[in-house]
Amino acid sequence: PDGNHMTILKHTRKHLTTDILQVLDDDTSCDDLEFQLHGGQQMEEGYVEYDFHPGVPIEEFSCRDLEAGNIVYVHQSGTNSQLTVQVSDGTVPSPVATLRILAIDPDIHLRNNTGLSISQGGAARITTANLSVETNAVKQRVTILYVLTEPLWYGEVQKQGSIGGEWKKVESFHQQDLEQGRIQYFSTDSEHRLEDVVEKLRFKVQVGQKVLQNNTFLIRIKRATIKMKTMVPLQMKNKRHRNITSKELEAMLEDPNSAPVPFHYMIIHAPKKGNLELLGNRLTEGFEFTQDDLQRNHLSYRSTIRNSQQAEDTFQFRVRASEQHSPIYTYTISIGGDPDAPTLTNVLLTVPEGGQAIISKDHLFVQSMNSMDYLYEVIEGPAHGRLAWAASHGWASREEIMEFTNDDILHRRLLYQHDDSETLEDDIPFVAIRQGEGSAEPDAEEVRGVFRVSIQPVNDHTPVQVVNKVFNVVRNGQHLLTTENIAFTDKDSGFSDTQLVLARKDILFGSIVIVSVDDRSHQVYRFTQDDLRKKKILFVHSGADRGWIQLQVSDGLHQTTALLEVQASDPYIKIVNNTGLVIHQGSQGRIDSSVLSLETNMDIRSDEEIRFLITTPPRWGTVLRGQQPVMAFSQRELLAGEISYHHNGSRNTHDELQFTVEANEVVVEDTLAISVFLDSHPSPLRIVNHKEIHVFQGEAAGIKEEYLLVAHEEIPPQDIVYLVNSPPASGFLAMLQHGRDSNEQPSLDPIQSFTQEDINNGRVLYLHSKPEEDHDQFVTDVTAGGVDSLEGVVVSLAVLPITIPLDIHNITVLGGGSATLSTGILNIPNAYYKALGVEFMVLEPPRFGTLLNSERPEDGGLHSFTWSEVEKRRIQYRQDGSRAQADCFALLANASETDRQSQPRTLFITILPRSSRGPRLRVNAGLQVR
């Protein structure tokens, strides 16, 4: 962990990032690294979970998940806790590291509370410029919840589900919603007011379990001065299309003596069961019609549904005239029932697991007043079964059905057959088409739906024992009975521990009781596996030292029998694992459960009760807790990886520490052996640097010491010799030779061997000669007098293109719209260049649009941007709304660190016209006449 500690607000979540947990492994990519959490994480203090699967603790995760921001620490209780972390590449685990966690109380205070001013019937966004709070979170994006505490009088707070999505009423929201512009206040008051009113939005703010109470956000609502003179609901009766005229809708100014003004009706919410049409053109949210349109019979409503029963539709509108406005009004449309409209019966079918059932008229049927002749087409067959014809003797035919009729349903010929999988539901999407009219005709009746099947689980699997250990207990003592001693599993779908019931016979050598019951004479004969897992069951010994408990295990239908062997003895602590510690001279090694582990038959509920006491300390090193020497520590500290041995650097190959383990007056003695690998003569050659070397196509690259360095404390670099036994295939190795005369040009001589000194002096080169190859390598043995050779050292060479590769894909945007230049549109298909921080230079800007940074749109058109901004989806092309059909701009990718560029590339843009938009006023700046 970076810095060894992390601060979090109490009862909140914090993402673990690569800034908090850092891994250094030169020869392993992040894809192959896995993190493990050790030491029995304390759930009551906090736990780690996936961001996309909250509430489920995990004990391991990948490096990729950490990089992607998918790993979260959840604080539960307490002030100080810790995570013990280890990283593995699949072969070698890292040393255990401890991340100390400090939980602090949240401090909440309002930063902005400016209030809002809107007109009656209007809507206005509430942003963080109007309302926001600050906390004392340290490098933590904390969840800040706003909750309305009193009902509103004149409107509602709404949240937008997604960008451009529908606004819905909410009673709570988050600060992140305010930051994203997804919260608005919508004035729904339709009353005609004589003066302005103020909405008092009372709310509380919550961070974790800390609450900031009694806050008020004021919204001043400017009263409306236009009202409806006439608003008569539209009666469609049995017609599909009717005009809406001034007999149904007519607005007026508050002052009856005012001069006539043109009224414009803006649609706030369009009807859902039909369409508003202006001279045949559909009107949706944001479109307008006028009072003149109503007087000229230009506005109409067309129903798009056919119901056998009467239905009702509505739309909301607001009237404006110059600077004046009305409240929000809701207009009602009554749609008459159509006796010829088809009706659908669609009732859930219940089928036993692996069984079958007839689909009857009570489950699925389509009919109208004048026809029952419908053909059903199955759009997609069921996933966990099939439709089949009912054959004789109750058997199903082998034929799979994709079409059937009402006649098949009425004659009970159609059935659903389940495939006996462990599933709980299935569904069958279908379309029913009326026959006789011709399915090719545009007015042919269709009914679409999904027929659902509920699978009734069948308990067809017997519980299987998966844990069976001897249960050890202190003679005449007690011990928790848990799933670490005995456990079962069941393959039936929906299985849970609570379904497995364990019943036991009378026990002659003890009793089983509930932990929470003080009366030990109150025995329990039936309990669940969930009770075992939650450590609620206690065994109390009395009688013979050895015996078996007979258990009947049932999942409600099937039963199995198991025997649990019980062994009673004097109280003991056994050291079941003492592998010894192996470290290098002068280094530090962790003493944890991989080095020392215990077993006991005593009823010990806390690892703090087990104490290790060092009776004879090590001679050549020190036992540490953190960085402090200790002579005693607990089992909890050992499991958490807090205890280590630090060698003093002496040349002794063996050390040891003698210790006792004590708990409940039981003591056991043992010795921990420590083996020390000395850096003695002759010590081996040491590979200090061994990294992949980058070379540009057709060019030379120096093999430098930062890429290849082998060292020895007592051997100079000129005596460390590299012997090439497998030369490169796509180039050759050469030595840069300088002539004796300073005016003489240096020469390049092919070589089969070189020294570390040659590398250090920059004289060893690799020259690439096959442009079509993108990778090369050579294998060398490293030798030096008096020490063992390093054999088969592979030196990898990555061949890079001379110019930056740049892939461009053309884009299409709507007129006036925008498109994000993502990595799918602009891409550099080379990891080396991506890591250099490539900058894109705009050689020719677009003519009919602008390149913008979405986080700083006020900066205007960009002349350059970076690859990082493309990866973060910050760069946009925004079309200026002109009638142009195409646009383009030219780019050049530049890596200044290596002085490399791409070829100039042009990105072409197809601009689609917005057919539904009328003419818009683009410039109205006024005119000044002198």
Number of C-alpha atoms within 10 A of each C-alpha: 18 12 10 13 14 19 17 25 26 22 21 21 23 23 22 19 17 15 11 15 18 12 16 9 11 10 9 11 12 16 11 12 18 19 20 16 21 20 18 12 20 12 13 10 17 22 22 26 22 19 17 10 11 11 12 11 17 15 14 16 19 19 22 16 17 22 15 11 14 18 24 20 20 23 25 18 14 14 16 12 16 20 24 20 22 18 21 16 17 9 6 8 14 15 13 19 20 19 18 17 19 17 21 16 16 21 14 18 13 13 14 14 16 15 17 18 16 17 19 29 25 22 18 15 18 22 19 19 13 15 18 22 15 12 16 15 18 11 11 17 12 21 15 20 17 20 16 18 16 11 12 14 13 20 20 21 23 22 23 18 13 10 9 8 10 10 16 13 15 14 16 16 19 17 20 18 18 20 15 13 16 22 26 20 21 22 23 17 20 18 15 16 14 10 10 12 14 14 20 18 20 17 18 16 24 17 21 18 11 15 15 15 13 10 15 16 15 15 19 16 22 18 22 27 22 21 22 16 13 13 16 16 15 21 15 19 14 12 13 16 17 16 19 23 20 19 12 15 18 20 20 20 22 16 9 8 7 9 7 10 12 12 21 21 20 20 22 20 14 20 22 14 16 19 20 23 19 18 11 13 12 17 20 17 14 12 15 16 18 18 20 16 17 20 15 13 15 18 25 20 22 18 20 12 15 20 16 16 12 14 14 14 16 17 19 17 22 22 28 22 17 9 6 14 24 28 26 24 21 16 17 17 21 15 24 20 18 19 16 14 18 22 17 16 12 16 16 14 21 18 20 16 22 18 16 23 18 20 22 19 18 13 17 16 21 23 19 17 12 10 14 16 16 24 20 20 17 19 15 12 17 20 13 19 19 21 26 21 21 20 13 8 6 10 13 21 14 12 10 12 17 15 15 18 19 21 15 17 19 14 10 15 17 24 23 23 24 24 15 15 14 17 19 16 19 18 18 17 15 19 17 25 21 22 16 10 12 12 14 7 8 8 9 13 17 16 16 14 13 14 19 18 22 16 23 15 19 15 17 13 15 19 20 16 15 10 12 16 13 12 20 23 26 21 20 16 18 22 20 24 23 19 19 12 16 20 20 17 18 19 13 18 15 11 13 13 17 12 15 22 20 22 16 19 11 11 15 13 18 18 19 25 21 19 14 9 11 9 10 15 11 12 15 15 14 14 20 19 23 18 18 21 16 11 15 18 22 22 22 22 23 17 13 15 17 13 17 16 17 17 18 16 25 18 23 11 10 12 16 14 15 18 14 16 16 20 18 22 16 13 19 20 18 15 15 11 13 16 13 15 21 16 18 16 20 17 14 19 18 23 23 22 17 15 15 18 16 14 12 16 22 22 17 15 10 9 14 13 14 21 20 21 18 20 15 13 17 20 13 21 20 19 24 20 19 12 11 9 14 16 15 17 19 19 21 18 18 24 21 24 25 22 23 21 22 21 23 15 15 12 14 15 14 14 17 18 20 15 19 17 23 18 19 13 8 14 16 14 16 15 15 18 17 22 17 22 16 16 14 9 10 12 14 17 19 12 14 14 15 18 17 16 20 18 23 17 20 18 15 18 18 20 24 19 19 13 16 18 19 20 16 17 12 9 14 12 18 14 14 22 21 22 19 20 15 14 17 20 14 20 20 17 24 21 22 16 13 14 11 9 8 8 8 9 10 14 11 15 12 14 15 15 17 21 20 23 18 20 22 17 11 16 19 26 22 21 21 25 15 13 16 11 15 16 16 18 17 19 18 20 17 23 19 20 10 11 14 13 16 17 14 15 16 16 18 17 22 17 22 22 18 15 17 22 17 18 14 18 14 12 17 15 18 17 24 17 17 18 16 19 22 17 18 13 14 17 18 19 13 13 9 13 21 15 11 14 15 21 19 20 18 20 15 13 18 21 13 21 22 18 25 23 21 15 9 10 14 9 10 11 16 17 14 15 19 16 24 14 16 21 15 11 15 19 24 19 23 21 24 15 17 13 14 16 14 16 18 17 20 16 22 19 26 23 19 12 9 9 8 15 19 18 13 13 16 17 17 17 21 16 22 16 17 13 8 9 9 7 6 7 6 8 6 6 6 5 5 5 3 2
